Amino acid sequence: MLHRVGCDLRFALRQFARRPGFALTAVFVLALGLGANTAIFSVVNALLLRPLPYPHAERIVALNEVMHGKGGAEGTSLSPGNYLDWRAQSTSFDEIAASINGPANLSSDKQDFEPQRVGVCYCSANSSSLLGISPIIGRAMRPDEDRFGGAPVALIGYNLWRQRLGGARDVVGKTIRLDGDAVQVIGVMPPGFHYPNDTTEVWMPLMSALTPNTQVRRDLHFLRTIGRLRAGITIQQAKADLSVIIARIRERNQGVAMGDAAALTPLREAIVGDVHDALLILLGAVGCVLLIACVNVANLLLTRSGSRARELCIRSAIGAGRGDILRQLLTESVLLALAGGGAGLGLAAFLTPILVSHVPSQAAVLTQHALNEPLVFLFSLAIALAVGVAVGFYPAWHSGRTDVAAGLRESTNSATSSRWQVRFRSGLVITEVALSLVLLNAAGLLLHSFTRLLQVSPGMRTDHVLTLSLSLPNSYKTAADHAAFYRQLAEGLKLPGVASVGLSSCPPLSGTCNVLFFYREDRPFVAGQFLAANESAIDPGYLAAAGVPLLQGRNLTLHDGLGPDAKNPKLGSILVNEAMAREFFPGEDPVGKRIFYDYQVQRNKLQGLPIPKYEIVGVVGDVRATLDRNPQPQMYRPLLDVGGGGATVLFHTLVAPQSLTEAALNEIHRLDPSLAIYDVRTIEDAMGLAAADRRFILLLFTAFAALAVLLAAVGLYGVLSNAVVERRTEIGIRMALGATGREVGSFIVREGMKPAAAGVVLGVIAALVACRVLKSLLFGIGPLDPLTFVLVPPLLLAVSLLACYVPALRAIRIDPMQALRSE
């Protein structure tokens, strides 16, 4: 048996050497389809199939509170007080851990490297044991270190240890500086560990980032919380357990803006998020491309089997059985598919890093070495073998049924296809065209959606604006320290070529603003019946620098705020946007209205202090937090009063924004050389980043659709070209009887356009069903967008007509006398 297989392989290789053009074409077509599928599958496997890199990962869930209230959001993060109670009272979990993410400035006492921004995760001491990950050097955090006033210790990431700290094994016990504070290194985490996202490089005790007051608060929701279920406990049982605890907490804390239910999400779902649907849609799209490639190669093999009919008949006549011929032809098709799969792996090696680079930060931790997985290679091998058998079976089966005597009587050139074979080829073309239309329609929908997204105004100036972000170290201890620095910064950055400078706590188009719960002063106070809006802090120069219009009232000034004395606060001032005015002050003039924050109600009641009030002094235009979401209710507080450890600087420039980057960085370092500056970009760049994921998916679908249309056109061209060769005598007779070249050309074009038109009709029907899965990827249009459905079918018919042109031209040039003589 092995000898026969070896003979078949050698014979197949000789056949390919004699017809290299056929072999290379088939391998190239299959490589495109197989490579794209392998690349997408490698990411799907990493995110959706491969077990998470934590022991008992199937029992780890993300925990959130579900909040209800006007403007409230479901699934908010946990408050510190509730986290502590859930952890202490729940009987459904082995462990519950919480964390906060944030940037910090990393520096060295020896100044052996420039200050840099690093991602820090402030996490509870049991996080390592919950995830089942231990340091490779040193030890994990101890519970006594996870408390207010505990020792300043940190675990560091493998890359940070190797690249910044020299990779020395005696790093444990050494000191690094984070935001100016000395922190002792107690361990190094394993390579590839970046929980909770791929920017995290340092882990510190959670409670070291909270004040004693904040640690018991139930109205501030900012903790990312995970838990490992006990063996045998289901999510529903854990929800029921937590519901009892929540009811008990609410009874003791009536009126606090807190959740009234628990939301539990498997950790994989929490990490992957919206990427899940997009990946499955992309996998379906590349599956269509592979199917079209298979149809094309099947057509090639079927055409080639006709030209080899005499050869196969001779082999049968000298003793080859039908099984021998079937095995030989299947060997050839499988060999082509394996070669295509090998070339496809090279294409996948190029595509996979590009795909991984567009995976969101929290999911990117799962995609390391996405292609270097045994399952990916097994998938590539299995699909190549399946494709080889699928594309070669019918041509091989059909060749094995050839009438030997009739085949020997015919010359090679006179071999013709049966009616069934012609119909089968036409069916393949119909399938190609239909699948191509589905992909082309999807690409059209995404393109129309993307153009709508680009037409969206962010609500702020988009040209001649430079932004950069910075975070202040802990040496700036109070809000007054922050405010003093920000005043210096705003004045110092009024450089030549700068029209205005503004500061904001939220980077433009980042979607990272806080949510605050509040009450209207002029409405009866009912504890717990809160309103909710996004909140950011700005300085008086922000509106001018960002180009946000002031619609009513006045701007914030340097004198607005609550003042330094919390026991005797003066009236605070805020701005609100149009969306907040419409949502919470319908039919009213919001200017002059007063609100107070829920968290200040709870805090000041405990401390016996008066509750601060904020007066709305102006209404400004809506600014989008992200391009693909409508403006949300938004309030603006004075940055110079409330302080804050981080800010984004906006420059409205009179010259090219990039030309001022160096001068701005020099001025900031003159004020404080220890600051790490990051995310230096223009608003145009920020808009590009905000649309990057949608642009990438559009480009992928466009590439898939273009490839599908090209393959379909090549398939139609191949069928028509073969038909012209097989019907050469018929065409000669028609022309000898008086048919003009135009009539012959029209006849060939009609023959080609029939399956193309049928494919378009079938494709439109399929697209009407398939396009609904794109709903989550569309913006501003529906999945049944009329413009797309009107434009795509004529475009595909035009490509099909172009594919028919060359065979029709070849038919017109046939010499009737030569055609009749050859017969």
C-alpha positions in Angstrom: 0.0 0.0 0.0 2.8 2.4 0.9 4.5 1.6 -2.3 1.4 2.5 -4.3 1.0 5.8 -2.4 4.7 6.5 -3.2 4.1 5.8 -6.8 1.0 8.0 -6.9 3.0 10.9 -5.2 5.9 10.6 -7.7 3.5 10.5 -10.6 1.6 13.6 -9.2 4.8 15.5 -8.9 5.7 14.7 -12.5 2.3 15.9 -13.6 2.7 19.2 -11.8 6.1 19.6 -13.3 4.7 19.2 -16.8 1.9 21.7 -16.0 3.4 24.1 -13.5 1.0 26.9 -14.4 -2.0 24.8 -13.4 -0.3 23.6 -10.2 0.9 27.1 -9.1 -2.5 28.6 -9.8 -4.3 26.0 -7.7 -1.7 26.3 -4.9 -2.0 30.1 -4.9 -5.8 30.1 -4.8 -5.9 27.6 -2.0 -3.1 29.4 0.0 -5.2 32.6 0.0 -8.2 30.8 1.4 -6.4 28.5 3.8 -4.0 31.2 5.0 -6.8 33.6 5.9 -8.7 30.9 7.7 -5.7 29.8 9.7 -4.9 33.4 10.7 -8.5 34.1 11.9 -8.7 30.7 13.6 -5.5 31.3 15.5 -7.0 34.4 17.1 -10.4 32.6 17.6 -8.6 29.7 19.3 -6.6 32.0 21.6 -9.6 34.1 22.7 -12.5 31.6 22.6 -11.2 28.0 22.6 -7.9 27.8 24.4 -8.2 27.4 28.1 -7.5 30.5 30.1 -4.0 30.4 31.6 -5.3 30.0 35.2 -6.1 26.9 37.1 -9.9 26.2 37.4 -10.5 29.2 35.0 -14.0 27.8 34.3 -15.0 28.7 37.9 -13.6 32.3 37.8 -16.2 35.0 37.2 -16.3 38.8 37.1 -18.5 40.4 39.7 -20.5 43.6 39.2 -23.3 45.5 40.8 -26.5 46.1 38.9 -27.8 49.6 39.5 -31.2 51.1 38.6 -32.0 54.8 38.4 -32.5 57.5 35.9 -29.4 57.5 33.8 -27.9 54.7 35.9 -26.0 51.9 34.2 -26.3 48.2 34.8 -23.2 46.2 35.6 -21.2 48.9 37.4 -18.1 48.1 39.3 -18.2 47.2 43.0 -17.8 49.8 45.8 -15.0 49.1 48.4 -17.5 48.6 51.2 -19.6 46.1 49.3 -16.5 44.2 48.0 -15.4 43.7 51.6 -18.8 42.5 52.7 -19.3 40.2 49.7 -15.8 38.7 50.4 -16.5 38.2 54.1 -20.1 36.9 53.9 -20.4 34.9 50.7 -20.4 31.1 51.0 -20.3 30.5 47.2 -16.7 31.5 46.5 -13.4 30.1 47.4 -11.9 33.6 47.1 -13.0 37.1 45.9 -10.3 39.6 44.8 -10.5 43.2 43.6 -8.2 45.6 41.7 -7.9 49.1 40.3 -5.9 50.0 37.2 -4.0 53.2 36.7 -0.8 54.6 35.3 2.2 55.7 37.4 5.6 57.3 36.7 8.4 54.9 37.1 11.8 56.4 37.9 15.1 55.4 39.3 17.2 57.0 42.1 20.3 56.3 40.0 18.7 58.1 37.0 19.9 55.2 34.8 16.7 55.5 32.7 14.3 58.2 31.7 11.0 58.4 33.7 8.4 56.3 32.0 4.7 55.6 32.3 3.8 52.1 33.4 0.6 50.4 34.0 -0.1 49.6 37.7 -2.6 47.2 39.1 -3.5 47.8 42.7 -4.9 44.4 43.7 -5.9 42.5 46.8 -3.3 40.3 48.3 -5.2 37.1 47.4 -5.2 37.9 43.6 -2.2 35.7 42.9 -3.7 32.7 44.7 -7.1 33.2 43.1 -5.6 33.2 39.7 -3.2 30.4 40.6 -0.1 32.4 39.4 3.0 32.6 41.6 6.1 34.8 41.2 9.1 33.2 39.5 11.4 35.1 41.8 10.5 36.3 45.3 7.1 35.9 46.9 3.5 37.1 46.6 1.9 39.8 48.7 0.9 39.1 52.3 -2.5 40.1 53.8 -0.8 42.3 56.3 0.7 44.4 53.4 -2.8 44.9 51.9 -4.0 47.5 54.4 -3.9 51.2 54.8 -0.4 52.1 56.0 1.0 48.8 55.0 4.6 48.4 53.7 5.0 49.9 50.1 5.8 46.7 48.2 5.3 45.7 44.6 5.5 42.7 42.2 7.0 43.6 38.8 6.4 42.1 35.4 8.9 40.0 33.6 9.5 42.4 30.8 10.0 45.4 33.2 12.5 43.3 35.2 14.5 42.3 32.1 14.4 45.6 30.2 14.5 48.2 32.9 16.1 46.5 35.9 18.7 44.5 34.2 17.2 41.0 34.8 19.3 40.5 38.0 18.0 37.7 40.2 18.8 39.8 43.3 16.2 42.3 42.4 14.0 41.2 45.4 14.5 43.8 48.1 15.6 46.5 45.8 13.7 49.8 45.6 12.0 51.5 42.6 10.1 54.8 42.6 6.5 55.0 41.5 5.1 58.5 41.4 8.1 59.6 43.4 7.5 57.1 46.3 10.0 54.4 47.2 8.6 51.0 46.7 10.3 47.7 47.6 10.3 44.9 45.0 9.1 41.6 46.5 8.9 39.4 43.4 8.9 39.0 39.6 5.8 37.6 37.8 6.1 35.0 35.1 6.7 35.9 31.4 3.4 36.6 29.7 1.5 37.5 32.8 -0.1 40.9 32.4 -3.5 40.6 34.2 -5.8 42.5 33.9 -4.5 43.9 30.6 -1.4 43.9 28.5 -0.2 47.3 29.8 0.1 46.2 33.4 3.7 45.9 34.6 3.5 46.5 38.3 1.2 45.0 41.0 0.8 46.7 44.4 -1.6 46.2 47.4 -5.1 47.4 46.8 -5.6 49.1 50.1 -2.5 51.2 49.6 -4.3 53.1 46.9 -7.3 53.9 49.1 -7.8 56.2 52.1 -9.4 54.8 55.3 -12.6 56.6 54.5 -12.7 55.3 50.9 -12.2 51.7 52.0 -15.6 51.5 53.5 -17.5 53.6 51.0 -20.5 52.0 49.2 -21.4 54.8 46.9 -18.2 54.9 44.8 -18.1 52.2 42.2 -14.6 51.6 40.8 -13.3 48.1 41.8 -12.8 45.5 39.2 -13.7 42.3 41.0 -13.3 38.6 40.3 -14.2 35.5 42.3 -13.6 31.8 42.0 -16.7 29.7 42.6 -16.6 26.8 45.0 -16.6 23.4 43.3 -20.1 22.4 42.4 -21.6 25.9 42.8 -23.3 27.4 39.7 -23.5 31.1 38.7 -27.2 31.1 39.5 -26.6 29.7 43.0 -23.9 32.3 43.6 -26.3 35.1 42.4 -28.9 33.9 44.9 -26.3 33.9 47.7 -25.2 37.4 46.8 -28.8 38.7 46.6 -29.3 37.8 50.3 -26.1 39.7 51.2 -27.1 42.7 49.0 -30.5 42.9 50.6 -28.9 42.8 54.1 -26.5 45.6 53.1 -29.2 47.8 51.6 -31.3 47.4 54.7 -28.4 48.8 56.8 -27.5 51.5 54.3 -30.8 52.9 53.0 -30.5 55.7 50.5 -26.9 54.9 49.4 -26.5 54.8 45.6 -25.6 51.1 45.4 -26.5 48.1 43.5 -29.6 46.1 44.1 -28.4 42.9 42.4 -25.3 41.1 41.4 -24.1 40.5 37.8 -21.8 37.4 37.4 -20.0 36.9 34.0 -17.6 34.1 33.2 -14.1 35.5 33.1 -13.5 34.6 29.4 -16.7 36.6 28.4 -15.6 39.5 30.6 -12.2 39.6 29.0 -13.2 39.0 25.4 -16.3 41.3 25.5 -17.6 42.5 22.1 -14.7 40.9 20.3 -16.5 37.6 20.4 -19.1 38.5 17.8 -16.7 40.3 15.5 -14.4 37.2 15.5 -17.2 34.8 14.6 -18.3 37.1 11.8 -14.8 37.3 10.4 -14.5 33.5 10.7 -17.7 33.1 8.7 -16.4 35.6 6.1 -13.0 33.8 5.6 -15.0 30.5 5.5 -16.8 32.0 2.5 -13.5 32.9 0.9 -12.2 29.4 1.4 -15.4 27.9 -0.1 -15.0 30.1 -3.2 -11.4 29.1 -3.5 -12.4 25.4 -3.3 -15.0 25.9 -5.9 -12.4 27.5 -8.2 -9.9 24.7 -7.7 -12.7 22.1 -8.3 -13.5 23.8 -11.5 -9.8 23.8 -12.5 -9.5 20.1 -11.7 -12.7 19.3 -13.6 -11.5 21.2 -16.6 -8.1 19.4 -16.4 -9.8 16.0 -16.1 -11.4 16.6 -19.5 -8.0 17.3 -21.1 -6.6 14.1 -19.5 -9.5 11.9 -20.6 -7.5 10.1 -23.2 -4.6 9.5 -20.7 -6.9 8.1 -18.1 -8.6 5.9 -20.7 -5.2 4.5 -21.7 -4.4 3.7 -18.1 -7.7 1.9 -17.7 -7.1 0.0 -20.9 -3.8 -1.4 -19.6 -5.2 -2.6 -16.3 -5.7 0.3 -13.9 -8.9 -0.1 -12.0 -11.4 2.6 -11.1 -10.1 2.7 -7.6 -6.5 3.2 -8.8 -7.5 6.2 -10.9 -9.6 7.6 -8.1 -6.7 7.2 -5.7 -4.3 8.9 -8.1 -6.5 11.9 -8.8 -7.3 12.3 -5.1 -3.6 12.1 -4.3 -3.0 15.0 -6.7 -5.7 17.2 -5.3 -4.7 16.5 -1.7 -1.1 17.2 -2.6 -2.2 20.6 -4.1 -4.2 21.3 -0.9 -1.3 20.5 1.4 1.0 22.7 -0.6 -1.6 25.4 -0.4 -1.9 24.9 3.3 1.9 25.2 3.7 1.9 28.4 1.8 -1.1 29.5 3.7 0.8 29.1 7.0 3.3 31.6 5.7 0.4 34.0 4.9 -1.1 33.3 8.4 2.3 34.1 10.0 2.1 37.5 8.4 -1.6 38.2 9.1 -1.9 36.9 12.7 0.3 39.7 14.3 -1.8 42.3 12.4 -5.0 40.8 13.8 -3.6 40.5 17.3 -2.5 44.2 17.3 -6.2 45.2 16.9 -7.4 43.0 19.8 -8.5 45.2 22.8 -6.0 45.6 25.6 -7.8 43.4 28.2 -8.1 40.6 25.7 -4.6 40.9 24.2 -3.1 39.0 27.2 -4.7 35.8 25.7 -3.3 36.2 22.2 0.4 35.7 22.9 1.9 33.0 20.7 -1.6 32.7 19.0 -0.1 31.0 15.9 2.3 28.8 17.7 -0.4 26.4 19.0 -0.6 22.7 18.2 -4.4 23.1 17.6 -3.8 25.8 15.0 -1.4 23.5 13.0 -3.8 20.6 13.4 -6.6 22.8 12.2 -4.5 23.9 9.2 -3.6 20.3 8.4 -7.2 19.0 8.8 -8.8 21.7 6.7 -6.1 21.3 4.0 -6.8 17.5 3.8 -10.6 18.1 3.9 -10.2 20.7 1.1 -8.0 18.3 -1.0 -10.6 15.6 -0.8 -13.6 17.9 -1.3 -12.2 19.7 -4.4 -10.8 16.5 -6.0 -13.6 14.0 -5.3 -16.1 14.9 -8.0 -13.5 15.3 -10.8 -11.8 12.0 -9.7 -15.2 10.2 -9.5 -16.3 11.6 -12.8 -13.0 10.6 -14.5 -13.3 7.1 -13.2 -16.7 6.7 -15.0 -15.3 7.6 -18.4 -16.2 5.1 -21.3 -12.8 3.7 -22.1 -13.6 2.7 -25.7 -15.2 6.1 -26.6 -12.3 7.9 -24.9 -9.7 6.1 -27.0 -11.5 6.9 -30.2 -11.5 10.6 -29.4 -8.6 12.9 -29.8 -7.4 15.0 -26.9 -8.6 18.2 -28.5 -12.1 16.9 -29.2 -12.9 15.9 -25.7 -16.2 17.5 -24.7 -18.1 17.8 -21.5 -21.4 16.0 -20.8 -24.5 18.0 -20.2 -24.3 17.1 -16.5 -20.7 18.2 -16.3 -21.6 21.6 -17.9 -24.5 22.1 -15.5 -22.2 21.1 -12.6 -19.7 23.7 -13.6 -22.4 26.3 -14.0 -23.6 25.4 -10.5 -20.1 26.0 -9.2 -20.1 29.5 -10.8 -23.5 30.3 -9.4 -22.2 29.3 -5.9 -19.1 31.5 -6.4 -21.0 34.5 -7.5 -23.6 34.1 -4.7 -21.0 33.9 -2.0 -19.1 36.8 -3.5 -22.2 39.0 -3.4 -22.7 38.1 0.3 -19.2 39.3 1.1 -19.3 42.3 -1.2 -22.6 43.3 0.3 -21.1 43.0 3.8 -18.2 45.1 2.8 -20.5 47.7 1.3 -22.5 47.9 4.5 -19.4 48.3 6.6 -18.1 50.9 4.1 -21.3 52.9 4.3 -21.3 52.6 8.1 -17.7 53.8 8.3 -18.4 56.8 6.1 -21.3 57.7 8.4 -18.9 57.4 11.4 -16.3 59.7 9.8 -19.1 62.3 9.2 -19.8 62.4 12.9 -18.7 65.6 14.5 -17.1 65.0 17.9 -18.4 68.3 19.1 -15.0 69.8 19.4 -12.3 71.4 17.2 -10.6 68.7 15.0 -7.8 70.7 13.4 -4.8 72.4 14.9 -5.2 70.8 18.3 -2.4 68.9 20.0 -3.0 66.8 23.1 -0.7 65.2 25.6 -1.3 63.4 28.9 0.6 63.4 32.2 0.1 62.1 35.7 1.4 63.8 38.8 3.5 61.8 41.4 2.5 61.5 45.0 4.8 64.4 45.9 1.9 66.5 44.9 -0.1 65.6 48.0 -3.1 67.8 48.0 -5.6 69.3 45.6 -3.9 72.7 46.3 -0.6 71.2 45.1 -2.2 69.9 42.0 -3.9 73.2 41.3 -0.7 75.2 41.8 1.1 73.0 39.3 -1.7 73.1 36.7 -1.8 76.9 36.9 1.9 77.0 36.3 1.5 74.5 33.5 -1.3 76.4 31.7 0.7 79.7 31.9 4.0 78.1 30.9 2.6 76.4 27.8 1.4 79.6 26.2 4.2 79.3 23.7 4.6 81.2 20.4 2.2 79.6 17.9 -0.3 78.5 20.6 -3.6 80.3 20.5 -5.0 78.8 23.7 -4.2 76.0 26.3 -6.7 74.0 28.2 -6.7 71.1 30.7 -9.1 68.2 31.2 -9.2 65.1 33.4 -10.6 63.1 30.4 -8.6 62.6 27.2 -10.7 63.4 24.1 -12.6 60.5 22.5 -11.3 58.1 25.1 -14.7 57.2 26.7 -13.0 57.2 30.1 -15.0 59.8 32.1 -16.3 58.9 35.6 -20.0 58.5 36.3 -21.4 60.5 39.3 -24.8 60.1 41.0 -26.6 63.3 42.0 -29.9 64.9 43.1 -31.6 68.1 42.1 -31.9 70.6 45.0 -35.3 71.8 43.8 -36.8 68.3 43.9 -37.9 66.4 47.0 -34.9 64.4 48.2 -35.6 60.6 48.1 -32.5 58.7 49.1 -31.5 56.2 46.4 -33.6 57.8 43.6 -30.5 59.3 42.1 -29.7 60.7 38.6 -26.4 59.8 36.9 -24.1 61.7 34.5 -20.6 61.5 33.3 -18.2 63.9 35.0 -14.9 65.5 34.1 -12.8 68.3 35.5 -11.6 71.2 33.3 -9.8 74.5 33.6 -11.1 77.8 32.3 -9.1 77.5 29.1 -10.6 74.1 28.0 -13.6 75.5 26.1 -11.4 77.8 24.0 -8.7 75.2 23.3 -11.1 72.4 22.5 -13.5 74.6 20.5 -16.5 73.6 22.6 -19.2 76.3 22.3 -20.7 78.0 25.3 -24.4 78.1 24.6 -25.8 79.7 27.8 -24.5 81.3 30.9 -20.8 81.8 31.5 -17.5 79.8 31.6 -15.8 78.5 34.7 -13.3 80.9 36.2 -10.2 80.6 38.5 -12.5 81.6 41.4 -15.1 78.9 41.1 -15.1 75.9 43.4 -15.8 74.8 46.9 -12.8 76.5 48.5 -10.1 75.0 50.7 -12.3 74.8 53.8 -14.5 71.7 53.5 -16.3 72.6 56.8 -17.6 75.9 55.4 -17.8 75.3 51.6 -19.0 78.0 49.4 -21.3 77.3 46.5 -19.5 75.3 43.8 -19.9 75.9 40.0 -20.3 73.4 37.2 -21.1 73.4 33.5 -23.5 70.9 31.9 -23.8 69.9 28.3 -26.9 70.0 26.1 -27.6 66.3 26.6 -27.7 66.7 30.4 -29.9 69.8 30.1 -32.4 67.9 27.9 -32.3 64.7 30.0 -32.6 66.2 33.5 -34.0 69.7 32.9 -36.6 69.3 30.1 -38.4 72.5 29.2 -36.4 74.4 31.9 -33.5 76.8 32.0 -30.8 74.8 33.8 -28.6 77.9 34.5 -29.0 78.7 38.1 -30.2 75.3 39.1 -28.3 73.5 41.9 -27.4 69.8 42.4 -25.6 67.8 45.1 -23.7 64.6 44.8 -24.8 61.4 46.4 -21.3 60.4 47.6 -21.0 63.8 49.4 -24.4 63.2 51.1 -23.1 59.9 52.5 -19.6 61.2 53.4 -20.7 64.4 55.0 -23.4 62.8 57.0 -20.8 60.5 58.6 -18.5 63.5 59.3 -21.3 65.9 60.4 -20.4 68.4 57.7 -22.7 70.5 55.5 -23.5 69.0 52.1 -21.8 71.0 49.2 -24.1 72.3 46.5 -23.1 73.0 42.9 -24.8 75.7 40.8 -25.0 75.3 37.0 -23.4 78.4 35.6 -23.4 77.5 31.9 -24.5 75.1 29.2 -22.0 73.9 26.6 -22.2 71.9 23.4 -22.2 68.2 23.4 -18.8 66.4 23.1 -18.8 62.8 22.2 -16.9 60.4 24.5 -16.6 58.0 21.6 -17.4 58.5 18.0 -20.0 55.7 17.8 -22.1 56.7 20.8 -24.5 59.6 21.0 -23.5 62.3 23.5 -24.3 61.3 27.1 -25.3 63.7 30.0 -22.0 65.4 31.0 -21.0 67.8 33.7 -17.8 69.8 34.0 -16.2 70.7 37.4 -13.3 73.1 38.0 -10.0 71.1 37.7 -8.1 73.8 39.6 -10.4 73.3 42.6 -10.8 69.5 42.7 -7.2 68.7 41.7 -6.5 65.2 40.5 -3.4 63.2 39.8 -3.7 63.2 36.0 -4.7 65.6 33.2 -4.7 65.9 29.4 -3.4 69.2 28.0 -5.0 70.6 24.8 -3.2 73.2 22.6 -5.1 75.1 20.0 -2.2 76.0 17.7 -1.8 78.6 14.9 0.9 76.4 13.2 1.2 72.7 12.5 0.5 71.0 15.9 3.4 68.6 15.6 5.9 71.4 15.3 5.2 72.5 18.9 5.7 69.0 20.5 9.3 69.4 21.4 8.8 72.9 22.9 5.9 71.7 25.0 7.8 68.7 26.3 10.8 70.9 27.2 8.5 73.3 29.1 6.8 70.5 31.1 10.2 69.0 32.0 11.4 72.4 33.1 8.5 72.6 35.5 9.1 69.0 36.7 11.7 66.7 35.2 10.3 63.6 36.9 7.0 63.7 35.0 6.2 60.9 32.4 4.4 62.3 29.4 2.4 60.0 27.2 -0.2 59.9 24.4 1.1 62.9 22.5 -1.2 63.2 19.5 -3.4 65.5 17.5 -7.2 65.3 17.6 -7.1 63.9 14.1 -5.0 61.1 15.4 -7.4 60.6 18.3 -10.3 60.3 15.9 -8.3 57.9 13.8 -7.6 55.7 16.9 -11.3 56.0 17.9 -12.3 54.5 14.5 -9.3 52.1 14.2 -11.2 48.9 15.1 -14.0 49.6 12.7 -11.5 50.6 10.0 -9.6 47.4 10.5 -12.7 45.2 10.2 -13.8 47.2 7.1 -10.4 46.6 5.5 -10.6 42.9 6.3 -14.0 42.5 4.8 -13.1 44.6 1.8 -10.0 42.4 1.2 -12.1 39.2 1.6 -14.8 40.6 -0.7 -12.3 41.7 -3.4 -10.6 38.3 -3.2 -14.0 36.6 -3.5 -15.1 38.7 -6.5 -11.7 38.1 -8.2 -11.9 34.3 -7.7 -15.5 34.3 -8.9 -14.5 36.3 -12.0 -11.6 33.9 -12.6 -14.0 31.0 -12.2 -16.5 32.4 -14.7 -13.7 33.2 -17.1 -12.3 29.6 -16.8 -15.7 28.0 -17.5 -16.4 30.2 -20.5 -12.9 29.8 -21.9 -13.2 26.0 -21.6 -16.7 26.2 -23.2 -15.2 28.2 -26.2 -12.5 25.5 -26.7 -15.1 22.6 -26.4 -17.6 24.4 -28.7 -15.0 25.6 -31.2 -16.6 23.5 -34.0 -20.1 24.6 -33.2 -18.9 28.3 -33.3 -17.2 27.6 -36.6 -20.4 26.2 -38.1 -22.4 29.2 -36.8 -20.0 31.6 -38.4 -19.8 29.6 -41.7 -23.6 29.8 -41.8 -23.5 33.6 -41.6 -23.4 34.5 -37.9 -21.5 37.7 -37.4 -18.8 38.2 -34.8 -21.1 40.4 -32.7 -23.8 37.7 -32.7 -21.2 35.0 -31.6 -19.8 37.3 -28.9 -23.2 38.1 -27.6 -24.0 34.4 -27.5 -20.9 33.6 -25.4 -21.6 36.6 -23.1 -25.2 35.4 -22.6 -24.0 31.9 -21.8 -21.7 33.4 -19.1 -24.1 35.9 -17.7 -26.8 33.3 -17.1 -25.0 31.7 -14.2 -23.7 35.1 -13.0 -27.3 36.5 -12.9 -28.5 33.4 -11.1 -25.7 33.8 -8.6 -26.5 37.4 -8.1 -30.2 36.6 -7.4 -29.3 33.8 -5.0 -26.6 36.0 -3.4 -29.1 38.8 -2.8 -31.5 36.3 -1.0 -28.6 35.0 1.0 -27.3 38.5 1.9 -30.8 39.5 3.2 -30.4 36.8 5.7 -26.7 36.9 6.4 -26.3 40.7 6.8 -28.3 40.7 10.0 -25.3 39.3 11.9 -23.4 42.5 11.0 -25.8 44.6 13.1 -23.4 45.0 16.0 -20.7 46.3 13.7 -22.8 48.9 11.9 -23.1 52.6 12.8 -25.8 54.9 11.5 -27.4 52.4 9.1 -29.3 49.2 9.4 -28.3 45.8 8.0 -30.9 46.2 5.2 -29.4 49.4 4.0 -31.2 50.1 0.7 -28.2 52.0 -0.9 -25.9 49.0 -0.4 -28.4 46.5 -1.8 -29.0 48.8 -4.8 -25.3 49.3 -5.7 -23.7 45.9 -5.0 -25.6 43.6 -7.5 -24.9 45.9 -10.5 -21.2 46.1 -9.5 -20.9 42.3 -9.4 -22.7 42.0 -12.7 -20.3 44.5 -14.2 -17.3 42.4 -13.0 -19.0 39.3 -14.4 -19.5 41.0 -17.8 -15.8 41.9 -17.8 -14.9 38.3 -17.1 -17.0 37.2 -20.1 -15.4 39.7 -22.4 -12.1 37.8 -23.1 -13.7 34.4 -23.9 -16.2 36.2 -26.1 -13.4 38.0 -27.9 -11.6 34.7 -28.4 -14.7 33.2 -29.9 -15.1 36.0 -32.3 -11.5 35.4 -33.6 -12.1 31.8 -34.4 -11.5 31.0 -38.1 -14.5 28.9 -39.3 -12.4 26.9 -41.9 -9.7 26.0 -39.4 -12.3 25.0 -36.8 -14.1 22.7 -39.3 -10.8 21.2 -40.6 -9.6 20.4 -37.0 -12.8 18.5 -36.5 
